[in-house]
Amino acid sequence: MALSRTGLNPIPGSNGLAYSAQNLSTKLIVPVPLLFAGQFSNLVRRNYKGVCCSSFRNAASASSMGSQEDSSSAFSVCLEEELDHVIRFKMSDFKILDRVSIGLGGRSDEVVFEGTVKDSGSPLYNTRVVLRQLSSAQAQRRGKRSIEVLKKLVRRKLLYHSYSMQVHGYISLPVNVDSGSFILVHGYHGSFSLRHWLQQSDWLPTLEATLALDEESVRKVGEDTTGGPAVSRQLRLIRILMRDLLIGVNYLHSHGLAHTELRLENVHISPIDRHIKVGILGNAADFYKDGSDGSSLDKLDRRQMMIAFDMRCTGFIMAKMVMRELMDPMIFTKFKSFLTKGYDPSCLREFMLEILGRSSAYGNAGFQILDRNWGAGWHLLSLLLATKPSQRISCLNALRHPFLCGPRWRVVPSMDIIRWGLGSTAMRISEEYIYREPQRSRLAHFIDLMEMLNPHPKPKNWMELLPGKWRLLYCTGKHVGLTLRQPPFRALVGNVHLTVTRASKLKANLSFVSDIGFSVMVGQDWPHDKAGKSGRLQVNSSFTLTAGRRIYLKQDKTTEKFFFGPSSNVEALAQKFTGKKWRKIIPFKEFPSSLPAAKLTSSDIDVTMNVDAPLNQNIDTAKTVLQELRTQIPPEIFDLSKLVCGTYVDSRLLVLRGVNGSALLFTRSFVDRNGSS
């Protein structure tokens, strides 16, 4: 006989042979055979506390002077009435196994056994089950709650068995036994929880074999192929698991219950029916309290908050499945701290790119998965982890999201997803750093589309979203590098940030600070040695933001010039927008002559530059370095007064236009180069 225990207290009758571990959920260890030398009756010989219903507890306190025999008899009657819809077992009905699976490791107040039903008259004959001994009052409440939930969900018992650990019943104890334990009997669904699966080095092929993925199973998530590269296989598997998890959680929500404890440790995958099991539902909470006097609005708020909490937990599960780096507690702490501080989860990609870097032990497979389909994975993750509970996506809408739908399913994207896809694609192209004419044309085209679909055209929206730190991704103006030139001092420009602060909430005054980090490379070996001397250039200016319009001018046939340069070719844009592909999503029947924009009026600028020794010893050297920087960076970054309007802003991306028509694309940034947020 064997058992698993996570507490520090010794188990009576075990002769010190009981298995003990502090935290089974954080470390994967192999199941160890553990022999038990005592009688099982010694294990459950404690005082009953907190097992009976509240009405019985009140009655018991009122008649505390009664005899011990009457109390024991009343307890037995109460227990049987409360648990009459599940099977009442005896200890003799089970054959206890000599092993305990590590994935079943419980809490400090639980002792876990595995066994098989040996009663030939039982409908569970020869079935492997889990016996969970619950000692504390809180643990007993969890066990009783899991049986109550079964009573609520009995109308759709098939779905309950598909997406939850099947609670079979409990073990009845003799009335004269002075015991404080409650033993719950529930189904066995594999040796590992989802956390333990992900900790395996060969988790992908092993889990594929466990789920027996074939053409029929992948067709259920809209896929049309099996196998393929590792990233495609992982995406396919994540779709299957996430859809199954969302169906199970939605099943609970549709019955007025919230799980409240969705974690990798509580999620199991059954190799028999190949379904996700979301635990024994011992902490499931009702949306509406019985007999509560609250208003209907309060009940709706409670329901919304509980659903939002479950969706946030589902988002954490998805993030850990996709980005396995988050299995590291230190990285996950940074990830969770980012959300706790109230930052918008739509900026998670920029944040994770900074803390993980571009080289990871897992090959950045998570970034590749989330970047697919125009960044649909990042969009779903941001909706699951939204800061405001009212903005979090529901289970049904998540099941319809393009990230969880394979290529065989035709998904009609919302306007929000279209905007997200345009911005994500522009970001991906800008990261290629190969700005040939096709890339430049595509980037300019995507920026024009984003400006057409700007969700926040009013100045009050700009005053709320514009303040913050932004990193420059791309400029549609002229690009000058180091390849074909021979400057006296070669400067390598690093990150370019634009920090916007609002002086007062009552006024539309803004402070712009452009911060350019660079290094000056001295000598002829600069192609191989990029260390150089570091420097920093800062430009400050004040702006006033008012409502304005960006006017599209017609082409001048005599001079062949455009007001906004080649990126705003009105005829080319109008021709694309009248096509069948964009006609349904563009909110204009005809191509507009102007669009609303945020007009920026600047004051004087202040320029400061710092460089390391010995370059700071000579004023002429500093002038040469400054001139080289002005050659490489966009002129609007050095002279902020050349910024004339803002044409697109949301929680993630920003587009500003210069006086010459060039567009500057920014993404919101929260992390400095040293890695501190």
Buried (B, 14 or more C-beta within 10 A) or exposed (E): BBBBBBBEEEBEBBEEBBBBBEEBBEEBEEBEEBEBEBEBEEBBBBEBBBBBBEEBBEBBEEEEEEEEEEBBEBBBEBBEEBBEEBBBBEBEBBEBBEEBBBBBBBBBBBBBBBBBBEBEEBEBEEBEBBBBBBBBBEBBBBBBBBBBBBEBBEEEEEBBBBBBBBBBBBBBBEEEEEBBBBBBBBBBBBBBBBBBBBBEEEBBEEBBEBBEBEEEBBEEBBBEEBEEEEBBBBBBBBBBBBBBBBBBBBBBBEBBBBBBBBBBBBBBBBBEEBBBBBBBBBBBBBBBEEEEEEEEEEBEBBBBEBBBBBBBBBBBBBBBBBBBBBBEEEBBEBBBEBBEEEBBBBBBBBBBBBBBEEEBEEEBBBBBBBBBBBBBBBBBBBBBBBBEBEEBBBBEBBBBBBBBBBEEEEBEBBEEBBBBBBBBBBBEBBEEEEBEEEBBBEBBBBBBBBBBBBBBBEBEBBBBBBBBBBBBBBBBBEEEEBEEEEEEBBBBBBEBBBBBEBEEEEEBBBBBBBBBBBBBBBEEEBEEEEEBBBBBBBBBBBBEBEBBBBEBEEEEEEEEEBBBBEBBBBEBBEEBBEEEEBEEBBEEEEBBEEBBBBBBBBEEBEBEBEBEEEBBEEEEBBEBBBEBBBBBBBBBBBBBBBBBBBBBBBBBBBBBBBEBBBBBBBBBBBBEEEEEB
